[in-house]
């Protein structure tokens, strides 16, 4: 088969997964590793070649080629365009809805049923090994899979991911068909929470000891329906003999009736979970129609005058002190300074810099503000003097506020500082308002 290796889409413990493109344009997933270390990959090829189920990733072919004079073993499989369930969980904001979990679990069970009927145990069921394809969910990564004996268990060394291992596997006793059922229950928790079933366990050795000897089971997601919690209880029996089989789980209401039970999720998956926020919305009465002023047939200057008058009525009352909150210490309010204290200040100092009042006034000019240019102001017929007054007041407010804030250590009144700030904010808002009116006014002079 003529093919070309594409970008890497995944890395496992024993192989690298890439996209492969054939000469006819078909896409495959190719697992590759050096021939000398390809034992697990060859075992996966042997197992996949014996399976045929729409719920298990499809085996295509294998070959050996050379990369930098090194022989490489390549296993070609069906390409899963949606990635893994782990990838999909992240795209969905960290967890899946219960209806989706039910559907995915049902498909995984059908794949496990085919595996178990052919006397194979997967040994590493988890969301990272469950693939999202165009026609549904499929079980992948059978590198740890083993053949089971007549008693439904394997005698070889255990393998898999520690936090998904069943208690009997963690103790090193056996790894049979019930171990896949335990791992399926852990995968359901992973789909519901976005994390492994033992998120508090960071050390694999400690996790294995707790799983194998404490008698604890993973915590069930609280928002799952009773069917979901009962399904998990049947999967996560610490005694392997009490654990339900795959065929029995396929008859459980959690997967038999995907529409059973109300959706009881109580938290959004993210701040952008639109369906959740919409479900909490309460219909509000329609607002009264807004009265619109009729400007038709009036001159541009008259329209601007009416806009200014209407806007000024909506501005906040900066002089009203009741809505202000004092954030300075109380000792500032206890200072008593006469009204002419500001007149005795000829200069201000910040650290080691002295700034004369005249230099400060020269440094703060209308031109430096860069808000309006002459070409814009000249378009306003009767409002030039308003703009000039606003910016003169704005400059004075800046100087006044600057001087005030720099003289706190000289015992100035907080009320005077707040007054200067009020004047500065008011003039700034007025200047911005007029600039917006002028720049957007639909007329020519």
Secondary structure, 3 states (H helix, E strand, C coil): CCEEEEEEEEECCCCEEEEEEECCCCEEEEEEEEHHHCHHHHHHHHHHCCCCCCCECCEEEEEEEEECCEEEEEEEEECCCCCEHHHHHHHCCCCCCHHHHHHHHHHHHHHHHHHHHCCEECCCCCHHHEEEECCEEEECCCCCCEECCCCCCCCCCCCCCHHHCCHHHHCCCCCCHHHHHHHHHHHHHHHHHCCCCCCCCCCHHHHHHHHHHCCCCCCCCCCCCHHHHHHHHHHCCCCHHHCCCHHHHCCCHHHHCCCCCCCCCCCCCCCCCHHHHHHHCCCCCCCCCCCCCCCCCCCHHHHHHHHHHHHHHHCCCCCCHHHCCCCCCHHHHCCCCCHHHHHHCCEEEECCEEEEHHHHHHHCCHHHHCCCCHHHHCCCCCCHHHHHHHHHHHHHHHHHHHHHHHCHHHCCCHHHHHHHHHHHHHHHHHHHHHHHHHHHCCCCC
